[in-house]
Amino acid sequence: MNEPRELSLAALDFLELGPPAFLDVAAGAGFSSVSLRTWAAVPGGLEYPLLEGGRLSDATRERMDATGVTILQIELVSLARDVEIESYRPVLEGGAALGAGRVVACGDDEDGVVVERLAELCDRAAELGMSVDVEFMPFRDLATLPQALDVVARAERDNACVMVDALHLFRSGSSVASVAVAPPSRIGVCQLCDALLAAPAPDLLATEAREQRLLPGDGELPLRDLVQALPAGVSLAAEVPNRVCFAGMPPADRARLVYQATSALL
């Protein structure tokens, strides 16, 4: 029998909630952990910087203690050329103080810059006992699992991993087999959602990823096979933003639907 995997709730569809409220919603739905958006994914985007000793961090710790829900990942570090990795240190330290063990990063491999930035981020994270999960996306230059694994290998850091997002995996032309043959130590977390097999036009891939994901079981992706191909111990995170299907639905109800659908799949 397969060992049960940690089931986490990703932040993307719940960014209107601050970390304390998000922890309560995740706990009420049945999730054991969450990811938190501690840095904005785009300029001006929502973010909740957790600074050690700050009010938000204290309130977050109180809800963690009350609910038993932990922090799996904090996100989203940019590995761009013009970014100073050192600027992320205060929030990395704040996340680590709350027990976050992983940080999500993304970037585009411009003349190897992303490799340099990743190595630097891994060094900072290692000082705090954290691993780094590189996310590939088919609408960015770092688009595929093989590319992400290559970047991680070139960074030459033991705590560098790849995050496998089910939608990004299949939309980028990869398969379950590509996950099965990946170095087990390099797969960090797997994000789950569903989708139709037929992909939208290339210029709509980002919109699909941010607003049109389906609940596990409502689409056609081979999610059970994907989970079976993952190395032992890899945590699962449900990420199912859908602007139309969830319109007007309270966060607690959305989280329960996501948990029920993902649990049924597993």
C-alpha positions, 0 to 999 in steps of 0.5 A: 500500500502506498504511504499517504502523502501530505495534502496542502492547499496552494495560495493562488485561489485564496489571495484575498485572505491573509495568512491567519484567515487562510489557515483557518479555511484550510483547516476547516476543509481538512488540509494539513498545510498551506503555501503562503504568498509572501512575495507578489508574483507580479508588480503590485500583486497581493503579498503577505510578507512574514517578518519575524516578530511582526504582527502578521507573523505573530497572528499566523503563528497563533492560528497555526498553533490553534489549527495544527496546519503548517506552512509547506511553502512560501512563494514566489521568488523571482530569479531574474537578472535585476533581482537581488537575492539578498533582498529576500532574506528577511521574509525567508527568515520569517518563513523559516521561523514559522516552520516553512521548509520550502520556498518556490522560485521561478525565472527565465534562463537568460544566459545562465542567470537563473542558474546563478540566482538559484544557486545563491537562493539555495545557499540562503535557504540552506542556512535556514534549513529550507529547500527551493522548488523551481517552478516551470511554466509553458508560457515562460522561457523555463517551460518544461520539466527537462529544462527545470531539471537541467537548471537545478542540476547546473546550480549544483545545490543539494537543496534545489528541486523542481515543483511539478505542476500537473497543468504545466507538466502536460501543457508543456508536452511532458508526460507521467513517464518524464516524472517517473525517470526524473532523479527522485531527490530533485522532485520537491512538491507536486501541484494538482488540478485537472484540465481537458486534454486539448490545450488552449491557444498558446497565448491563453495558457497563462489565463488557463493556469491562473483562472480556469483550472478544474477540480481533480476528477472533472477533467481528463489529465492522468492525475492518478498515474502522475501521483503514482509516478512521484517519489515517496515522500513528495507532498501534494498541493491542490491549486485550482483557481477557477474564476467562473466556477467559483464566482461568488463562492465563499473561500471556506466552501471553495476549499472544501470542494477542492479538498473533497475532489483531491481526496477522492482522486487519491 
